Amino acid sequence: MPQLPPVSDALRHAFSPVRFAESATKATELLTSHLKQAQERQAFSSYPAPSPEEERTFWSDSDVWKDGRDGIFANVIARSNHLHDPRYMGHQVATIIPETASTGMVTDMLNNGQAIYEMGPSNAVQEDLLMSEIARMLGLPEESGGILCHGGTLGNLVALMAAQRHVAHQLGLDSWQDGIHVFPQPLVVLVSERAHYCIARAMRTMGWGAEGTVLVRTNHKHQMCVDDLQAQLKRVFDQGKRVLAVVGSSCTTSAGAFDPLEDIASICKRHGIWFHVDGAHGASVAFSSTHRHLVNGIEHADTVVLDFHKTCGLPALCTGVFYGRYTQSFLPFSQHAKYLWDNAEDEDWWDTGKRTFECTKRMLSTRLAAIKAEFGWGIWAELVDRMWALGNVLGAMIETRDGWELAMKPEANIVCFRPLCPDPEISIDLWNDVIKCLRKMHLKRGSSYVVMTEFDGKVWLRCTLMNPLTDTTDFETMLQEFEALLPMAIKSFS
Amino acid sequence: MPQLPPVSDALRHAFSPVRFAESATKATELLTSHLKQAQERQAFSSYPAPSPEEERTFWSDSDVWKDGRDGIFANVIARSNHLHDPRYMGHQVATIIPETASTGMVTDMLNNGQAIYEMGPSNAVQEDLLMSEIARMLGLPEESGGILCHGGTLGNLVALMAAQRHVAHQLGLDSWQDGIHVFPQPLVVLVSERAHYCIARAMRTMGWGAEGTVLVRTNHKHQMCVDDLQAQLKRVFDQGKRVLAVVGSSCTTSAGAFDPLEDIASICKRHGIWFHVDGAHGASVAFSSTHRHLVNGIEHADTVVLDFHKTCGLPALCTGVFYGRYTQSFLPFSQHAKYLWDNAEDEDWWDTGKRTFECTKRMLSTRLAAIKAEFGWGIWAELVDRMWALGNVLGAMIETRDGWELAMKPEANIVCFRPLCPDPEISIDLWNDVIKCLRKMHLKRGSSYVVMTEFDGKVWLRCTLMNPLTDTTDFETMLQEFEALLPMAIKSFS
């Protein structure tokens, strides 16, 4: 019989509870001090802006690795984008409610992977209960529910897979079993031309290629044109194609526009089309009585995707996929289409792995549970109201400020703007280049973090206001910095 | 001009660094004590086994939600599957190296989403550097590299998407652009009949249906039969189909068998077929000089998937997708097939979002960095050696014990076994039912956590030895418990 050697010193050391306590205490200390410094704007800028090459050189130096875990913690904190600095106004990733990181430590330790109930009894049950609760907060009907998954891109894919399976069943087919070749007609998704690229990516992943996505024109407020939706639908039908789903954006990524869900819903209803809402960024307005109207009509959705790691203050990735009819959550992956029998009892709600792409998952629902228990869901309305107020104020500041233009009056916490071109001799393209250069200069020399986008042939500076501690003084400083850098940017092109 | 109201008390409270420190200190305290209790086997069982209904009743009680975050922490810890209890011998999810949970707290706070370089400079660079380093530890060539993603199911999908694109390019086509209808022949993947279901799931997701996956027979050691692989290839060619990839399992999920990668590699080479290794569970043996031989041939793989949250002690989800040729990591998602120009300079290695399914990601590489800095990669060899020794010893114990049979001599930390049927009058099906019942009884009354699987028409008890502190005495107790319960299980069927 082989003898089991004793646990090695290295392993005993690594698994020691005392050692864990030391590392967690160190992490707590470093993060608490980081939070204070960031919130007090102590650094020169919210974003230390090393070039990729500089960063690579730093981490390629073997000395960096000599201070162990604590050294990595300190260096990674110092060399990251500081979302808790109120001057962070960049991308759509949450400035997290700090204690959700403590929850993350708890769940990382327990690591209950949850594919089957036994591998995560508490989080599997919480997921089912809380997702139903939140679905109803979104306005979905009594029989709604949902699942949690890793990210909006995956969430949108899963929702569209449900829609595809549904279309197959309408035709008496089963695409999960027989592949997409089984469809007698090509399937397409209709979505706003301003929507996130992950909708097109989902259609390509599912095998439909670029033609699987039909872009619908937007109006001057960047919202999907209902007239064009109808025209595109007609064109699609005339071409002998079939619609997999219409996707409403709540809101678009670029400018933060909310599509008219009510109108889209009624068109979908008329044609018997699956109605999906990509609410990754903004479906959370449903939690705020002030802004809920932006998603009126969401209650008719077959599926809704919401990233809690965007406007709900949670760390990435934590995405909800909500189904208007709970039993349809078994559509994307079930080998046997039990849901057709209309016998919900056959579905094991407790084994979430049957309804998610992932086999093992992180304990995502525990974070929702901690939010509910500590703050109540009301904290999400507070967050949305603050972020949206920041968007509104920055929009108004730019609208009334000399020398600036606004892409559109903000409907969300996203603001796109740019300096007006001072000289009619300068071409559109050249001015775009100036703005690109301006943004690059600001990245290096400015104190805030602002990004960029491009639409209508124009390059725009773009702020997403994710940090509730951002204030009007931050906006003022940011605009002044751009104004100070602008002459240099112009000069570099003359 | 709209005035910005002051930050609400609720938000100021939620974002307070002091409050974060309190929550993190509380979490540290609870987890340290949990670790001690779990490692000392203080509870009656490693798994509190509430039924889904009991668990649902518990969380449906509004009183549970009154103790705030600390109450949730305490209840979730108490009501989870305790992987740090040495009697945990269940599914393939890591008993994490405790301090990786502290790292998780750091990265959850920073939340640098990393789609583009600026949203995570340190982790984007670490990812690129460390994935290349680990790729070479796996034995992949100098030009290898990879990306991190959320889970093995997603990692295998991404690898197969790369393979599909590669096949398209060989034919002068572009499936990402034009969809899978562009292929003149159906594409199939060949994989062991014992492989994880996510390979078939990937093919179905990509639109190929059930026929997209061809199962290759396994030998008595549950390894892919090379002869049958050749026969199946011939059959596939005769049917006018084309091969997307051959997938070797390292190891299979059910019994932990390692496919003969060397043989598979040479067949793939002969036919010019993409060779993918699903090493989610066991590719980590490459880090151990004792067990590396199990993946001989992996160095010829085009892609390899490895879950660091299985045998490398990290929390879920943290998966590496490795490419033998780094530039091919741009295959799955690039709209323009730049890699064809053979001009690697055109690829922005620093914007990892171009190569991952996810747009926003968790800061996965920081965890790898902390492991490297604190322990050196050697800790993975320690882990593998211990887990594999445990598998070996449990296998030997069962082999030599009266009244038990082993499905196969363990090649990994996975052991499948069952009590021998004492009476030839009992049918195979009935004995299967007895074993199912036995396992159910043990779940409720036993002190360890053991799972179940089914193959060759037989139901097996199944241990995966993920916890380095598991000892032979735990095996002895577990077997005695099953022996004590067996007569009752038999009786319930007579």
Interface residues (C-beta under 8 A of the other chain):
Chain A: M1 P2 Q3 L4 P5 V7 S8 A10 L11 A14 F15 S16 P17 V18 R19 F20 A21 S23 A24 T25 K26 A27 T28 L30 L31 T32 S33 H34 L35 K36 Q39 Y47 P48 A49 P50 P52 E55 R56 F58 W59 S60 W65 K66 D67 G68 R69 G71 I72 F73 N75 V76 I77 R79 S80 N81 H82 L83 H84 G90 H91 Q92 V93 A94 T95 I96 I97 P98 E99 T100 A101 S102 T103 G104 M105 V106 T107 D108 M109 L110 N111 N112 G113 A115 I116 Y117 E118 M119 G120 P121 S122 N123 A124 V125 Q126 D128 L129 H150 G151 G152 T153 L154 L157 M161 S175 W176 Q177 D178 G179 I180 H181 V182 P186 H196 Y197 C198 R201 R204 T205 M206 G207 W208 G209 A210 E211 G212 D307 H309 G313 P315 A316 L317 F333 W349 W350 F357 E358 C359 T360 K361 R362 M363 T366 A369 A370 K372 A373 E374 F375 G378 I379 E382 L383 D385 R386 A389 L390 N392 V393 A396 M397 T400 L443 Y449 V451 P468 L469 D471 T472
Chain B: M1 P2 Q3 L4 P5 V7 S8 A10 L11 A14 F15 S16 P17 V18 R19 F20 A21 S23 A24 T25 K26 A27 T28 L30 L31 T32 S33 H34 L35 K36 Q39 Y47 P48 A49 P50 P52 E55 R56 F58 W59 S60 W65 K66 D67 G68 R69 G71 I72 F73 N75 V76 I77 R79 S80 N81 H82 L83 H84 G90 H91 Q92 V93 A94 T95 I96 I97 P98 E99 T100 A101 S102 T103 G104 M105 V106 T107 D108 M109 L110 N111 N112 G113 A115 I116 Y117 E118 M119 G120 P121 S122 N123 A124 V125 Q126 D128 L129 H150 G151 G152 T153 L154 L157 M161 S175 W176 Q177 D178 G179 I180 H181 V182 P186 H196 Y197 C198 R201 R204 T205 M206 G207 W208 G209 A210 E211 G212 D307 H309 G313 P315 A316 L317 F333 W349 W350 F357 E358 C359 T360 K361 R362 M363 T366 A369 A370 K372 A373 E374 F375 G378 I379 E382 L383 D385 R386 A389 L390 N392 V393 A396 M397 T400 L443 Y449 V451 P468 L469 D471 T472
